[in-house]
Amino acid sequence: MSTSFDVAIVGFGPTGATLANLCGKAGLRTVVYERSTLPYSQPRACHLDAEIARVFQGLGMEADLHRLLTVQHGMDYVDRDGNPLFTFEAFERPPMLGWHEDYVFVQPQLEAMLRTNLEWFPHVEVRLGTEAPPLDQLLAEASWVVACDGARSEIRQALGIRFHDLLYHQTWQVMDVVLHDVTVPTLPKEIHQICDPDRLGTYVPSHGAYRRWEFQLAEGEELDAWSVLARWGVNETNATLVRNSQYRFHALVAEQWRAGRVFLAGDAAHMMPPFMGQGMCSGIRDAVNIAWKLAAVKDGASPSLLESYESERRPHAEAVAQMSIEAGQTLARLAADPADLPVAATPDPTRWSRLPGLDLGGEFPVGHLLPQPNRLDDRLPAGWVWVAADENFESPDGLPVVVEPLATYGHHAVLVRPDRYIGEVRSITISRTPESVVTEM
Ligand SMILES: Cc1cc2nc3c(=O)[nH]c(=O)nc-3n(C[C@H](O)[C@H](O)[C@H](O)COP(=O)(O)OP(=O)(O)OC[C@H]3O[C@@H](n4cnc5c(N)ncnc54)[C@H](O)[C@@H]3O)c2cc1C
């Protein structure tokens, strides 16, 4: 098939912009359609995790990240007076993936970084202020189309793809303020899930002077922001209200992520309530998963590789959406009974790095992300690579070998995919748990 582009991306939000960068890095001729000219001005996502920071590192944006991200210090479920009921997890774990577990940021700043970075890739053409043409036209100009066109995806609708409904629909009011002086008033450093029987809420100490509150609403209700925020000492003299909007939180996952040469990614494929801060992160995982597979198929890999996009990503997105629902339901449970603590207060340290849908038939850690001690990624070539515990390991298939004993989970070597997930392991030498690997880093 002769087309002008390898990939046409519809939508230049965080999913589309990350995918455009990944396609650019992979050498794919790419066109992006975005109907607006500037990134959406109001921050929606404000949290991202280590895996996502690592993706941006791989795209050469590490220096920007140090400016745009703030390490997040933890998440407490608290009573209405701010007294801790339980801490969701230890955010201070050693950084297994080369980055801290959780960061806060301001979404328009992050999107601006992704857009600027595209200057490195002249073979990526961005058509801002341009409505995407109809699907048949997109398919005539590109080998593949990736719909990153958000929750109301017209492409998903045109394809007649429906959502599997995980049955979570609630209306919340989201208020963002910028403090005039970050020390006034004194606010918690941790994210608070506020288990107030009168009104469930979330507080997020975001990047820089940004602070966020979210409150559950009754049907038809609207809150006066300043009256609500007065309880935290926030008022018109010490803060500017930069956003005060209602959102309907849903948990929905598309029943099908691919139709022929068209793929869905990001909010076009899934939506989840924001209690775990994973909506955008999930879209970026989609972009990472599809990008290397498109590049591999262009380079001659079997087109059947593309079938694994949905089989790997859909179960993961569903699991994360379910976890987000549970994090929200925990608020209501603790508000009703502060003693009704969740059982699993100490989660698996590899929780986000696991792909439940990935079945390569291997033993642990197949399907997990490669750890990143000592800035390992900067030493890895692009593409498939063996990471070995010592120099005695000989590549069985001609793929390059990089020695880094702290990254092999006790195996002699692990075969790492282009997206840095582990695809195969070779000959166990030492038995170690993931926790001990984390501790050693
Ligand atoms: C209150 C709130 C808090 C959140 N907090 C977090 C968080 O902390 N962490 C997190 O990871 N996620 C969070 N999320 C979710 C996150 O904001 C979204 O998942 C993410 O922004 C979706 O990115 P996207 O690129 O898939 O879609 P979008 O950002 O919606 O981008 C879609 C783009 O496609 C364009 N487009 C659509 N149709 C066309 C067309 N026909 N032609 C041209 N252009 C088109 C649109 O203009 C838009 O720019 C939160 C969401 C909300 C609402």
The ligand as an ORCA input file, in Angstrom:
! r2SCAN-3c Opt
* xyz 0 1
  C     -10.819     16.225     37.085
  C      -9.905     15.259     36.394
  C      -8.745     14.858     37.016
  C      -7.884     13.974     36.382
  N      -6.729     13.616     37.024
  C      -5.882     12.766     36.406
  C      -4.608     12.486     37.007
  O      -4.260     13.018     38.061
  N      -3.775     11.616     36.353
  C      -4.110     11.049     35.158
  O      -3.306     10.253     34.634
  N      -5.295     11.345     34.557
  C      -6.169     12.200     35.140
  N      -7.319     12.554     34.505
  C      -7.609     11.994     33.166
  C      -6.865     12.748     32.056
  O      -7.083     14.135     32.133
  C      -7.324     12.230     30.711
  O      -7.282     10.816     30.741
  C      -6.414     12.705     29.593
  O      -6.384     14.098     29.517
  C      -6.907     12.136     28.256
  O      -5.973     12.431     27.262
  P      -6.279     12.092     25.734
  O      -5.123     12.647     24.994
  O      -6.602     10.661     25.596
  O      -7.620     12.901     25.389
  P      -7.849     14.471     25.383
  O      -6.930     15.164     26.322
  O      -9.302     14.676     25.575
  O      -7.436     14.922     23.909
  C      -8.229     14.651     22.785
  C      -7.893     15.693     21.716
  O      -8.486     15.308     20.473
  C      -8.922     16.473     19.803
  N      -9.940     16.058     18.822
  C     -11.066     15.344     19.075
  N     -11.727     15.100     17.931
  C     -11.016     15.671     16.931
  C     -11.177     15.754     15.532
  N     -12.234     15.193     14.928
  N     -10.263     16.429     14.798
  C      -9.195     17.002     15.411
  N      -8.983     16.955     16.742
  C      -9.875     16.288     17.487
  C      -9.454     17.361     20.924
  O      -9.464     18.723     20.542
  C      -8.425     17.074     22.042
  O      -7.361     17.997     22.025
  C      -8.192     13.447     35.103
  C      -9.369     13.865     34.475
  C     -10.215     14.763     35.099
  C     -11.440     15.197     34.380
*
